[in-house]
Amino acid sequence: MTSAAIAVICTATILMGVFGLSLTRSTGDFYVASRRISPLTNASAIAGEYLSAASFLGVVGLIYLWGPQGLWLPIGYTAGFLVLLLFVAAPLRRSGAYTLPDFMILRFRSAVVRRMTTVVVVLTGWLYVVPQLRGAVIVTEFSTGLPGWVGAGLVVVVVLAVVLSGGMRTVTVAQAVQYWVKLAALLIPAVFIVLRAGGEDAGQALSEPLWRVTVQGDPLIAASLVLALSVGAVGLPHVLVRFYTNPDGHAARRTAAALVGLVGIFYVIAVLLGLTAVGALGPSNTEADTALIQLPAAVLSDATGDVLVAVLVGGAFAAFLSTTSGLVVSVSGVISQELFGGSVRGFRIGALAAVGVPAGLTAAATDVSLAGAVVLVFTFAASTVAPVMLLGIWWSRITAAGAVSGMLTGAASTGLAVVVSAVSVQAPVLLTYPGLWSIPLSFAVIIAVSLTTEPPASTSAVLTKLHLPEEHRGQSRP
């Protein structure tokens, strides 16, 4: 039954790609869907790609593993979109750029900044695809008995089929539908499970006051997680590129507002299931990443449990496919713009590179925790691109030298933390979770270097473009 659920999701995704292909008629369709996506559709598509393996499986798993302490993750994930709504969405859309490197060249007039951003975007995309493929491996092995590589290979094939056929246009159609598929895949089992469990398990798990909750008993980890997840959303290329598909800045802001609601609804259900799992599964050797898939059988012993497991497996594969599709589109666009002049052929070559490297890394990453891997990606994005984006939009004094210095500092900081925590089983908390210091350090370096160098001569004109609504520029909307 679970194999059938996977087959249905993959087939439906390919069919949606075929439908999207019929709408794709230009290069603009490939890169930004001709900037004609409505706020609700775009919000659904962004939620579809944002709610990844770590959200669908990892949130429930960490709440099961840590108890109420795991609530910090959905709080941080959702807070990231509040930051996007307040500070980034509308100015980013008004920039008129296709990709993050395009935005950087507009803002800083520096080829060095552009190339640095390209490297960061590609690395972020590769690192983020790995937990999606790893999630497919875990779910396939656990639920079907097939080798894990079958699941990962299926994700790669389906994503390439959708992306290569029509780029952003086809991906938008698929992701918007996949959000609602994932929401239903959580909601339907949640109704049965909570009704059968009577809510007692969730209530018992929440018996400790939330203001006393800390992750693994250490408030430094909690603070680092929330900061990394909140700021990191601003540096995720597959999320930011979607705001380029809105017609104008006002629509981008409405998209971000709707997005907060859609993501919030999803996490409320995930948290409820996670808290139920704390009591229903009990202390055991259950793997955190498979806790959600095991929950129906633990609560419902009849055939209903088997059906609900299949529903959850289908929803998990929708998560793997939608997030991987968004990442491949964002990385493909950057590679094509930088190496192939922005051609559709270059986009397709970029798509192959965007999944090829992560597929190899996934084969070697056999002990990767889904939520842990995604937190690392958020920390990297929050320490590199995010500070440059925020200061580039809101601070006129930032310079190209400051931007490059900040991204190098952030990359070096997170890289050091990863190496130290990998070689030492008792690494300090702030090296295992470096966001609490790596993010402020990046901001500080950008500000310090910028104050000693000169901003681009075009700063005033660019900031006017970013902050002045389209209808007040004396220009027609795109």
PyMOL commands that set and color helices and strands:
alter all, ss='L'
color gray80, all
select helices_A, chain A and resi 2-21+27-35+39-50+53-94+100-108+111-144+148-197+200-205+210-212+215-217+219-235+237-243+249-281+288-299+303-339+344-364+370-383+385-394+400-423+429-432+435-450+459-467+470-472
alter helices_A, ss='H'
color red, helices_A
deselect
rebuild
show_as cartoon
